[in-house]
Amino acid sequence: MSTDTDRRIADRGMGFGLKALNRLAGSALLDRIRIRRPVERIVFRTTRNGFRTATAAGRTFKAAQKLGKPARQAKNRSKGLFDVTPDDEQQMFQEAGRSFAEEKIRPAALDADAACAMPPELLAQAAELGVNMLGVPEELGGVMHEQAAVTSVLIGEALAHGDLGIAYAALAPGAVATAIGQWGSAEQEATYLPSFTGEDVPAAALAILEPQPLFDPMKLSTRARRDGEDWVLEGAKSLVARAADCELFVVAAEAEGLDGAALFVVESGARGLSVEPEPAMGLRPASTGRLLLDGVRLGGDAVLGEGRRGDYVDCLNRSRIAWCALAVGTSQAVLDYVIPYVNERTAFGEPISNRQAVAFAVSDIGIETDGMRLVTYRAASRADRGEDFAREAALARRLCAANGMQIGSEGVQLLGGHGFVKEHPVERWYRDLRAAGVMEGALLV
């Protein structure tokens, strides 16, 4: 049976159910037997939840092998200098990412933004680049012996040069693999990581952001409480990439009995887990949705690793570096687009680039983009070496959030009226760049 037919049947069934409930709620019988208020609450909840759907029916994850202890990627050795020159392996990934962004992502970006969906073939092609297995240890089929934060930054930057929203959707499963590879137990690694190294990579997402104003990732509203040996999760997560398609989530929650926030592995199809659409001004190809956890019961082994608060903080900082990488790539796209535009666009008989205000604006974009890139690379390199990188991650996030948004705005301004229409991609990049200061979680290096 086709998906469209399934959807029509589901919609028709929901409509019949709502009509029946509304007829019941309008009956005078409810007043006579004094049960109107409970029935009205049922009708309200049913109407409110009408557009929620169960999470995707995912695959069954089973351990492919027995591990005596968790497999971990080795830390890089320090060379004593901060060297931004990629090695041969990193250069290979970077060049592949750039070619893919130029030949595949950029031509598909406008339609993907309009459809609020990423073409499935692009997802498959992105998986072929190996972007989902950078955080998987070699023992479990990964391609990197050492930690790969810098490599992840280079790939994220390259893909975002094509389109940030598509890059977000393509890189989201890799964040789950990296989280499990960094902090998961031996059993969790053996159960989940092999699926990220094959051809049929599961749709997956890391969920930290919550739908509340002035969200503080160190004060989560999502709660995990103990019930015997099990965990029970309550809360909501926001702007999750491809939420309706995901088969696996890593969810952050304030955990009872642990030292604050912890990460939990949640398979789709769990009772009480549902999603609803959450379209945003940017990141539209990622088909963002809201993940709702209503009494989701998990086994005692669902907490990632040992639930240490330090692991969650490390996850948060790595996520911020990943978003900075995407902001750098998109900022570079703005720069590469406006330079030929201002040189070719004429006013009063000469290129507008001859105007000092225009030349200075373009120069500022170049200066700020390079500054964002360097501080992001430095944070990632310290993470790879196992050194403290919280300060560098905070600096990168601050620069990329403020300057990325300003670069997007300047790009629109430099194109004048052309910056306001979809014929040119700068308006889309402006919308996407605002995500660098909003998003928490969802990606990892």
N, C-alpha and C positions, 0 to 999 in steps of 0.2 A: 504494500500500500504506500502511496507517495506521501512525502512530508506535507504537501499542501492539503491532501485529503485528510491526513491525520489532524492537521491544524483546524480544518473546517469542522470536522466532527467534534473536536475538543471545544471549539468556540460555540457550536450549536448546543452541546451538552451543558456548557456553563450558562448559556442564555436561558435554556429551559429551567435549569435549577434556580436561577435568579427570579424568573417569572413566578415559579411556584412559591418561593419564599416571600416574594412581595405580595402575592395574593393572600398568603397565610397571614402576613403582618397586617393586612388591611381588614381582616375579619373581626367582626364585633365579638366573636366567640372568645377571643383572647382577653377582652376586658371582663367577660363574665367569669372566666376561670382564673383570672388574675395572673396571667403569665406573659402579658404584653412586653414588659421590659426585657426579660431574658430573650424573647424571640427577636425583638428589635436589635439587641446586641449581636445576635447571630447574623441577621441580615446585614448589619453594618460591617461586621468582620468579613463576611462573604463578598460583599461588594468591594471593600477595600483590597481584598486579596485576589480579586478576580483576574488580575493580569500577572500574578505570580505563577511561576511554573516550577515543577520539580527540576532538580539538576539533571544533567544528562546521564542516561544509563551508561555507566562507564564499564570498562573491562574489569576483570578480576585480577588483582595483583597478587602474585604468589612469589615466594622466595625462590630464586633460581639456583642458589647455592648456599652453603653454610659458611659463615665467616666467623673466625675465632675472635676477632676484634674489629672495630670499625676501620675501614680503609680510608686513608687521608692522603691528599696531595702534599708533596714536600714543599717547604718554604724555599723561596729563592735565596740565593746567597748574595749578600751585599757586595757591590763592586767598589764601594767607597765614594762613588760619584753618582750624581743624579743625571743619568744618560737617557735621553728621550728617543734615541735611535732604535727602531724595532729590530729584533733579531730576524733571522731568515724565516723562522716559523711564523712569527708575528706578521712579518711583511707579506707572507703568503695569504694569511687570513685577511689582512687589511686590503690587499689588492682584489681578492675574491669578493669581499664585501662591497668595495667601490664599484666593481664591474656589475654586480648584481643590482646595486642601487641605481646605477645609471641606465642599465638596459632593461630592467624589469620593474623596479619599484616606482621610479619617477613617472614612467608612462601610465602606470595603473593608479596613481595616487588620487587624481581628481575624481575618477569614477568611484573609487573605494570610499572617499570622503562623502560623496553624495549618497552612496548606498549604505553607509555606516557598517560596512562589512569588508573584510579582506578577502580577495580571491583565494580559494582553496589551493590553487596551483602555486601561488606565491608562498603559502605556508609550507608546502611540500618542498619547494625549491630552497627555501631558507633552511629547512631542516637538513637538506643535503649539504649545506655549507658547514655543518657541524656546530652550529651556534648553541644547540641544546645540550651538548655533552662536554663543554669546557670545564664544568665543575665536577665531572664524574671521574673518580680515581681510575687509574689504568687497570687495576685489578678487576674492575667491573665493566670494562669495555670502553673507558674514556680514552681521549687522545692526548691528554696533557699529564706529564709526570709531576710537574711543579704547579703551584697555584697560578691562576691565569687571570688575575684581575686586570692587569694592563692589556692583555690580549682581548679580554671582554670589552674594555673601554675602546680599543681600536676598532673592533667590529661594530659596536654600538654607534660610534661616531660615523663610521662609513655607511651603515644602513640608514641612519637618520638624515644623512645628506640627501637620500632619496625621498624619504617621508618619515616623520617622527611617529605618526600614528601606526603606520605599517610596521615600523621597527619595534614599537611597543608590543604589538600583537605577536610578532615573530620571536621576540626574545623572552616573552613571559614564561613559556614552559621551562626554559633554561634556568630561570630563577628558582623554580622548585627543585630541579636537579641539583643546583649549586647548594641550596639550603640543606638538602638531605646529605649531600656529599661533605659539607662542612661540619654539620652538627648532629647528623643522624646516628642512631645506634647501628651495630652490625646487622641486626635483623631488618631494620628499616632500609638500609642501603641495599641489602640483598633482595628485598621485596620490590622496591620501586625503581632503583637506578638502571637496571638492565633495559627497561622499556624505553629509556631515553636515548639509547645507543643504537636502536634498530631503525628500520624504515618507517614503522608506524608509531611515531612519537605521540604520546598522549597530550591532549590539550590540558594545560595545567596553569595555575596562577598562585602567586604569593599575595595574600590579602592582609594588609595592615591598616590602610586608610579607613576612617569611619565617617559616616555622613553627619557631621556636626560642625558648626562654625568654630573657627580657631582651634582646629584639631591638634591635640598634643599627643604625639606617639608614645610619650612616657606616661600618659594617663589614659589608658584604654578603657572604653566603656564595655567592650565585649568581655564577658566573664567566663571563666572555666571553674566549675565547682566540683568537688569530689562527691561521688555517690557510691559508696563501697569501694570497689577496685576501679570503677569507671570514672570517666570525666564527662561532664555535661556542659555544653557550650550554649551561651545565650548572647545575642548581639547582632550587629549588622556591619558589613564591610562595603566600601564604596569604590566605584570606578575600577572594578575588576575586569581585566582584559578577557574577552570572549567568555564571560561568566556562564552563559547558557550552554556552551559547548564543553566546558571543562570536565575532565574526569578525575582530577586530583587537585586539592588545594593544600597550601600551607597557611594556616590561619593564626594570627597573633591574638592572644587573649591574656587578660590579667588572671593569673592562676592561683587558686586557693591553696595555701600550704607551701607554695614556692616563693622564691624571692622576687616577686613582681611578675612582669610579663614573660610569657613563654610562647613557643611556636608549636602548633599541633598539626599533624598530618590528618587530613579529612578527605575521604573518598566520596566522589559524587554518588548520589543515590541514597545517602544516609538519611534516615527518617528525621524530619524536622529541618532539613536543608533545602532551601529554595532560592530562586533568583528572580529578579524583576529588571526590566530594562532601565538603564540610567544614562540616556544620551547626554553628551556634554558639548561645550562649544568647540573643543578640540579633541584630538585622539579618536576621531570618529571611526576610522577603519578598524579600530580595536574592538568595536561592538561592546563598549563598556556596560557593565551591569552591576546591580547591587546584590550582594550575597547575604541572605538572611538565615540566621541560626536560631531556631526555636526549639530549645531543648534537645540539641543534637548530642546523642550519646556515643561516646568513643571508648574504646578499651583503654586500660591503664597504660598500655605501651604506645599510645598515640602521641604523647608529648615528644617533641623532637629532642633527641639526646637525653640529657638529664634535666632539661628545663631551666638551665642556668640563665640568670638575668644578663650576664655578660654576653652570652650567645645572641640574645635578642638585640642588645645594643650594637654588637658587631654586625648583625644582619641589617639593622637600620642604617648604619654608616655605609655599608657596602651598597645598599640600595640608593643612597643619596649620590654616591659616586657614579652609579649606573645612569641615573637621570641626568647628571651633569654631562656625561658622555653624549647622550642624545641631544642635549641642548647645544653642545659644541658643534655637533654635526649639522644641526639645523641652522645654527648661526653662520656656519661656513657656507651653507647653501644660500642664505640671504646675501652674503658678501659676493659670492660668485655670480649671483644673478644681477645685483644692482650695478656692478662695475661696468659690464658691457652696456647696460641700459642707459646709464648716465653719460656714457661716452657716445652713444648713438642718438640719444634724444636731443633734439635741438630746440632752442628758444632764442628769439632775437638774432638768428643767423649764426649761432655757435652752439656747441655741445653744452648741456647744462653742467657737465663736470668742470667747465671753466669757472663756474661760480664758486667763490671761496666757501660759502656755507655748505654747498653740496660736497665739495672735495673734503672738507673737514668731517662731515657726517660719515662719509664712506671710510675715511681714515680711522675714525673712532670705532666703527664696526670691526675693522681689521685688528685694531689694538686690543679691544676688549675680547674678541674671539680668541686671540692668541693667549691672553692672560687666563681666560677660562680653561683653555686647553692645558696649559702648563700646570696649573694648580690641581686640575683633575688627574693628570698623569702622575703628579707627585703623590697624591693621596693613594692612587692605585698601586704605585710601586712600593710604598710603605706597607700596604696591606699584603702584597705578595711576599714581602720579606718577614712578615710576622711582627712588625714593629707597630707601635701605637700610631694610629692614623686618625683618631677622632678629631683632632684639631684641623688637620688638612681636609677631612671630609666636610667639616662645618664651613671652612673657608670656601671650598669649592661650591658648596650649595648656596652660600650667600652670594657669591659672585655670579653664578649661573642663573639664579632666580631673578636677581635684579637686572643684570646686564642682558640676559637672554630676552627678557620681556622688552627691554629698551631697544635691542637690536631688531626685534620683530616690528616694533612700532616705527623705528627709523626706516626700515625697509619699505613699509607701507607709505610713509611720508615721501620718500625719495621717488616713488613711482607716481605720486600725485593721484589723479583719478584712476589710473590703472591699478593702483594699489588696493582699490576698494572693490574690484570686480574679480570674479573667479577665472577670468581669462589668463590671469597671471597668478602664480602659486604663492606669492608673498603673503597674501591675506590669510591663507591656510597655515603658513609657517608661523605667522603672528599668533594665531589662535592656539597652535600647538605649543609654542614656546612658553606660554603662560603656565603650562602644566609643570614646568621645572620647579616652580615655587609652590605648587599645590600638592603634588603627589608625594606620598610617603609609602615606601614599600613597592611591590609589584615587580621590580627588577633587581637583579643582584650582579655584582662582579666577583 
